[in-house]
């Protein structure tokens, strides 16, 4: 049970990372400068 719980947490983290990356790619053409600033902050 613990192994499955850890797997689900890892899956959620992975999904969030993908959502973040996809959102960044979607908005990059219109907000390229803003994304560059975010990249520097990160």
C-alpha positions as CSV (number, residue, x, y, z in Angstrom):
1,X,0.0,0.0,0.0
2,X,2.8,2.4,0.9
3,X,4.5,1.8,-2.5
4,X,1.3,2.6,-4.4
5,X,0.8,5.8,-2.4
6,X,4.4,6.9,-3.2
7,X,3.8,6.1,-6.9
8,X,0.6,8.2,-6.9
9,X,2.5,11.2,-5.3
10,X,5.2,10.9,-7.9
11,X,2.6,10.7,-10.7
12,X,0.9,13.9,-9.4
13,X,4.3,15.7,-9.3
14,X,5.1,14.5,-12.8
15,X,1.7,15.7,-14.1
16,X,2.2,19.1,-12.5
17,X,5.6,19.4,-14.1
18,X,4.2,18.5,-17.5
19,X,1.3,21.0,-17.0
20,X,3.8,23.7,-16.2
21,X,6.0,22.9,-19.2
22,X,3.0,22.7,-21.6
23,X,1.6,26.0,-20.3
24,X,5.0,27.6,-20.8
25,X,5.2,26.4,-24.4
26,X,1.7,27.5,-25.1
27,X,2.3,31.1,-24.0
28,X,5.9,31.4,-25.2
29,X,5.1,32.9,-28.6
30,X,2.9,35.8,-27.1
31,X,4.8,36.3,-23.9
32,X,8.4,35.4,-24.8
33,X,9.9,38.2,-22.8
34,X,7.8,37.3,-19.7
35,X,8.9,33.7,-20.0
36,X,12.5,34.8,-20.2
37,X,12.1,36.7,-16.9
38,X,10.5,33.6,-15.3
39,X,13.4,31.5,-16.5
40,X,15.9,33.9,-14.8
41,X,13.9,33.8,-11.6
42,X,13.8,30.0,-11.6
